[in-house]
């Protein structure tokens, strides 16, 4: 997923490589303790948008907010990883993507009437 996002960011913006390098350098220079601290420290700076675009890409699985955005990840997008143990990923397949690859439940778990 990381490789796909990396390539999509480069295709979507010619400035991404230099923006990413600047963000990486800023992080190396300032050593924020976590992403929340980084968010607070970058408020109002152009690098904040770069950081948010990268986070949005990992979280949503897209790098473009347009109507025709290319989906780079759906099932593995971070927005579905945290609630994964209690929520089915929204899909037309009610048991989630690729549900047919799992073993069916044993017969003794079927309802009796």
HUJOKA-V361583 format. One record per run of one state. SS is the DSSP state (helix for helix, strand for strand, loop for the rest). FROM is the first residue (numbers start at 0). TO is the last residue. If there is no record, write none. Layout:
SS	FROM	TO
SS	FROM	TO
This chain:
loop	0	0
helix	1	11
loop	12	14
helix	15	29
loop	30	33
helix	34	41
loop	42	44
helix	45	59
loop	60	76
helix	77	79
loop	80	97
helix	98	100
loop	101	105
helix	106	108
loop	109	112
